[in-house]
């Protein structure tokens, strides 16, 4: 058979008479007409559907981000985001756009394999049933081309993988690589390195490669999405003020400048936005602001090759992202560092600066309590604890800090007691005996004595002297040693006997060593030091740490003399370690040890009745015998005993609680 030359074929087609000729001509023209690929924002308006089948209309800020996915000049997109801004819908729509207009090999990495399977079932499978997708591909149930984590269609495929398994990065090459919530990936994939870097290597050899990452940032300094955002165009959403027209980015603010404002303060019922020029903007103006907003690149050199966006909940028009809802959520979590971290990540779309970072000593110095005097326990104090650090340098010195504890996890520094002298000299320890036997007059007139005293035995040079002193006061003096392991989940562990015979038998009057989980207690301390001092008659938050007027700057600098740093390991992982920022940190160590000893006495579980009795406020009901004092005492592994006596004093009643202070 003779093949018809192309020119003759065209002539024959045009010479066909009637309707058949028109159809043939249209088919021929369509075959050579360039395919029109709409921008992703238009595709979403025409074809995207929610779970209930309703059409999805992207917000203006979403449209601009979506169009970056289908811009042929853009090779990478990175989105640093909060929740409630619709990034997942953009990604799902782009997968559908790919199947319809530009089939490709697509890899989607989730933090874990379980997350990958959940994403496939809950997010991807509904998209594959959109009419626009079904017009070109059929994903039938229980078909070999439609597995949970692997979908195949004509011209391309989709694989969903978990970043927590090394094998998920092997023997696969793709055109697209999408990283979902990459800040939730493990720090390293066994010995193979960072999972995000491994994932991006999967499409290096593709001539049409495209990469995208979208995530809520986690930890400042170790956020993958932060790093990707900085590498890209660094685009922020600028919106106009409806009153003065000033273009600005939306910020949460601190109540003194631009940002979200609300009233009343404790239980918000209305919220608005304060413009940079002082205008007050109502929530109803948000759609107009977004419609007239624009993305501005702070790193234009990366545009358009790598476009990176930052967006947070205040821009969203979802009801759950209303400014009033954001204000209410902040008021609910502001006093709890753990909940506040979630708010910063999930609502503000910002990385959390670890509370392990030392608070500014100047701020703590300036917030000292004018109504509290150095050396005087506050009226609410029900327990006094002494914690001592032993120093051989400079001729020898023992620094003991006195801490007061009260209800609501409150604690207050009382004073620093210094004893000078050679550590091996018994006279030095005798002088310390006199100090721990003292009485402190509380602000309400009560006479208080130490319930326990702890002394650090951890430096190796003073250990035997510490043990010797602890043996002299069993049950009152606790020899302690800090354990820096981040994994430690105990503030204070069970004691270990240090004095045994050659046969391993514990000595009757031996000494016990208490191990302290210092890392978790430092994190708690720094988090509580970060609590804001109340104003306008507000109550102090639970866990607040009081620093009395008269406390010197040197002591405060010692209290914040360490910071938590992330140290990278050779296998690509990281380890958190505490590092000293100055030479002296005795105040920090003593604060940690005093808190651990208080925890061992059960103060976090004391009832209001126990605290009332500890402060002398408890009155037994009429005609009902008062409870035995020993029933109110918190049971601990260390038996209670009186501190060493400095001078004769009246004998206590037999049943008197040793933790209850006497009123003058």
ABEGO torsion letter per residue (X at the ends): XBBBBAAAAAAAAAABBEAAAAAAAAAAAAAABBBBBBBAAAAAAAABBBAAGBBBBBBAAAAAAAAAAABAABABBBBBBBBGAGAAAAAAAAAAAAAAABBBBBBBBBABAAAAAAAAAAAAAAAAABAAAAAABBBBBGBAABBAABBBBBGBBBBBBBAABAAAABGBBBABBBBBGAAABBABBEAAEBAAAAAAAAAAABAABBBBBBBBBBBBGABAAAAAAAABAGBBBBBBBAAAGBBBBBBAEAGABBEBBBOBAABBABBBBBBAAGBBBBAAAAAAAAAABBBBBABAAAOAABBBBBBBAAABABAAABAAAAAAAAAAAAABAAAAAAAAAAAAGBBBBBAABBBBAAAAAAABBAABBBGBBBAABABBBBBBBBBABGGEBBBBBBBBBBBGGBBBBABBBBBBEBAABAAAAAAAAAAAABBBBBAAGBBBBBABBBBBAAAGAAAAAAAAAAAABBGABBBBBBBABAABABABBBBBBABBBAAGBBBAABBBBBBBBAAAAAAAAAAAAABBBBBGGBBBBBGBBBBBBGBBAAAAAAAAABBBBBBBBAAGBBBBBBBBABABAAAAAAAAAAAAAAAAAGAAABBAAAAAAAAGABBBBBGBBBBBAAAABBBBABBBBBBBBABBBBBBBAABBAABBBBX
